[in-house]
Amino acid sequence: MKKTALIGIGFLFLASSALAAGFRVELKGSSFSSENAIFRDVYGSSAKFGLEGGLDIAKNVSIWAGLDYVHKSGGLTVTEEETRVWIMPLTLGVRYEIPAGAKVRLHVGAGIQEVFFKEEASLGTVKENALGIIFTGGGMYRLTDTIGVGLFLAWSTCKMTHEDVEFKVGGLDLGVGVEIRF
């Protein structure tokens, strides 16, 4: 709960600074491939959607917060009974931007995530949350002074335990984003 409160405070900090120069909002979509082989067998790859806000704190350095959402249905590997999963990572991180021309910016970043996980199946429901990490990289092409489009690659990992069974929630994202800068 303490971790969630710290990430929530980070979101409030970003929200209160929204009118400051150097603020950005990004709408993202990606293809998510889990690091967990059983998850991949049951659900395959999934669409992931997210919203991110960032605030410049120094030249080429920003802090960012984001919320992503995955929801997918699948079939249990033995019985083929329907199962559903929801994953919602709440992220707070730091990003470094590398100008690569007048309209192109490359970036690398890292952060911590509070990952909320829920899976429903005929066998029961698993509902957990835990702290994880994320590393990102990508590039943004500026269409105008305020609007940009870009590609990103992210890797995340988060170890959870439910009834003495450990499992990992995280994986690889390859996606696109649309950014608005203020």
C-alpha positions as CSV (number, residue, x, y, z in Angstrom):
1,M,0.0,0.0,0.0
2,K,2.9,2.3,0.8
3,K,4.3,1.8,-2.7
4,T,1.0,2.6,-4.3
5,A,0.8,5.8,-2.2
6,L,4.2,6.9,-3.4
7,I,3.3,6.4,-7.0
8,G,0.0,8.2,-6.4
9,I,2.0,11.2,-5.0
10,G,4.1,11.2,-8.1
11,F,0.9,11.4,-10.2
12,L,-0.4,14.3,-8.1
13,F,3.0,16.1,-8.6
14,L,2.7,15.7,-12.3
15,A,-0.9,16.8,-12.4
16,S,-0.2,19.9,-10.3
17,S,2.6,20.9,-12.7
18,A,0.5,20.3,-15.8
19,L,0.4,24.0,-16.7
20,A,4.2,24.4,-16.5
21,A,6.3,24.6,-19.6
22,G,7.7,21.3,-20.7
23,F,4.7,19.2,-19.9
24,R,3.7,16.4,-22.3
25,V,0.9,13.9,-22.6
26,E,1.2,10.7,-24.7
27,L,-1.5,8.2,-25.8
28,K,0.1,4.8,-26.4
29,G,-0.8,1.5,-28.0
30,S,1.4,-1.6,-28.2
31,S,1.7,-5.3,-28.7
32,F,2.6,-7.0,-25.4
33,S,4.4,-10.3,-25.2
34,S,4.6,-11.7,-21.7
35,E,7.9,-13.0,-20.2
36,N,5.9,-15.9,-18.7
37,A,5.7,-18.9,-21.0
38,I,2.4,-20.2,-19.5
39,F,0.8,-16.7,-20.0
40,R,1.9,-16.8,-23.6
41,D,0.4,-20.3,-24.1
42,V,-3.0,-19.2,-22.6
43,Y,-3.3,-15.7,-23.9
44,G,-0.7,-15.2,-26.7
45,S,0.3,-11.6,-27.3
46,S,-2.1,-8.9,-26.3
47,A,-3.0,-5.3,-27.2
48,K,-1.9,-2.9,-24.5
49,F,-3.1,0.7,-24.2
50,G,-1.7,3.5,-22.1
51,L,-1.6,7.1,-21.1
52,E,1.6,8.9,-20.0
53,G,2.4,12.3,-18.7
54,G,5.9,13.8,-18.5
55,L,7.4,16.9,-17.0
56,D,10.8,18.3,-18.0
57,I,13.0,18.8,-14.9
58,A,16.4,19.6,-16.6
59,K,17.8,19.9,-20.1
60,N,16.8,16.6,-21.9
61,V,15.6,15.0,-18.6
62,S,12.0,14.5,-17.6
63,I,10.0,12.6,-15.0
64,W,7.0,10.7,-16.2
65,A,4.1,8.8,-14.9
66,G,1.9,6.4,-16.8
67,L,-1.0,4.0,-16.6
68,D,-1.3,1.0,-19.0
69,Y,-4.1,-1.5,-19.5
70,V,-4.2,-5.1,-20.8
71,H,-7.4,-7.2,-20.9
72,K,-7.4,-10.5,-22.7
73,S,-9.4,-13.8,-22.8
74,G,-7.9,-17.2,-23.4
75,G,-8.3,-20.9,-22.8
76,L,-6.7,-23.0,-20.1
77,T,-4.0,-25.2,-21.6
78,V,-5.5,-28.5,-20.5
79,T,-9.3,-28.0,-20.3
80,E,-9.6,-25.1,-22.8
81,E,-12.0,-23.5,-20.3
82,E,-12.2,-19.7,-20.7
83,T,-10.0,-17.5,-18.5
84,R,-9.6,-13.8,-18.5
85,V,-6.7,-11.5,-17.3
86,W,-6.4,-7.9,-16.5
87,I,-3.0,-6.2,-16.0
88,M,-2.7,-2.5,-15.0
89,P,0.8,-1.2,-14.3
90,L,1.0,2.3,-12.7
91,T,4.5,3.7,-13.5
92,L,6.8,6.5,-12.3
93,G,10.1,7.0,-14.1
94,V,12.9,9.1,-15.4
95,R,13.5,9.7,-19.1
96,Y,16.6,11.1,-21.0
97,E,16.0,12.6,-24.4
98,I,18.7,12.7,-27.1
99,P,18.0,15.3,-29.9
100,A,18.8,13.7,-33.2
101,G,17.9,16.5,-35.6
102,A,15.4,19.4,-35.8
103,K,12.3,17.1,-35.6
104,V,13.6,13.8,-34.1
105,R,14.2,13.0,-30.4
106,L,15.4,9.6,-29.2
107,H,14.8,8.6,-25.6
108,V,15.8,6.0,-23.0
109,G,14.1,5.7,-19.6
110,A,13.7,3.6,-16.5
111,G,11.0,3.4,-13.8
112,I,9.2,1.6,-11.1
113,Q,5.8,0.1,-11.5
114,E,3.0,-1.0,-9.1
115,V,1.4,-3.8,-11.2
116,F,-2.2,-4.7,-10.5
117,F,-3.0,-8.3,-11.8
118,K,-6.3,-10.1,-11.9
119,E,-7.1,-13.5,-13.5
120,E,-10.5,-15.2,-13.5
121,A,-10.9,-18.8,-14.4
122,S,-13.2,-21.7,-13.4
123,L,-10.6,-22.8,-10.9
124,G,-10.8,-19.4,-9.1
125,T,-9.6,-15.9,-9.1
126,V,-6.1,-14.6,-8.6
127,K,-5.8,-10.9,-7.6
128,E,-2.4,-9.5,-6.6
129,N,-0.3,-6.4,-6.9
130,A,3.5,-6.0,-6.5
131,L,6.4,-3.6,-7.4
132,G,8.3,-4.1,-10.6
133,I,10.7,-2.3,-12.9
134,I,10.6,-1.1,-16.5
135,F,13.2,0.0,-19.1
136,T,12.1,1.9,-22.2
137,G,13.6,3.3,-25.4
138,G,12.3,4.9,-28.6
139,G,12.0,7.9,-30.8
140,M,9.6,10.7,-31.4
141,Y,9.1,12.6,-34.7
142,R,7.7,16.1,-34.3
143,L,4.8,16.8,-36.8
144,T,4.3,20.3,-35.4
145,D,5.7,22.2,-32.4
146,T,3.2,20.5,-30.1
147,I,2.3,17.2,-31.8
148,G,4.6,14.2,-32.3
149,V,4.4,10.5,-33.3
150,G,6.8,7.9,-32.3
151,L,7.8,4.3,-31.7
152,F,8.9,2.7,-28.5
153,L,10.2,-0.6,-27.1
154,A,9.8,-1.4,-23.4
155,W,10.7,-4.3,-21.2
156,S,9.2,-4.8,-17.7
157,T,9.3,-7.4,-15.0
158,C,7.4,-8.0,-11.8
159,K,7.5,-11.0,-9.5
160,M,4.3,-11.9,-7.7
161,T,3.3,-14.7,-5.3
162,H,-0.2,-16.1,-4.9
163,E,-0.8,-19.0,-2.4
164,D,3.0,-19.8,-2.3
165,V,3.2,-19.9,-6.1
166,E,5.6,-17.4,-7.7
167,F,4.9,-16.0,-11.2
168,K,6.2,-13.1,-13.3
169,V,4.0,-10.4,-14.8
170,G,5.9,-8.3,-17.3
171,G,7.3,-8.7,-20.8
172,L,8.1,-6.9,-24.0
173,D,6.1,-4.0,-25.6
174,L,6.6,-2.8,-29.1
175,G,4.3,0.2,-29.7
176,V,3.4,3.6,-31.1
177,G,2.5,6.8,-29.4
178,V,1.0,10.2,-30.1
179,E,2.4,13.0,-28.0
180,I,1.1,16.5,-27.2
181,R,3.6,19.0,-25.7
182,F,2.5,22.1,-23.8
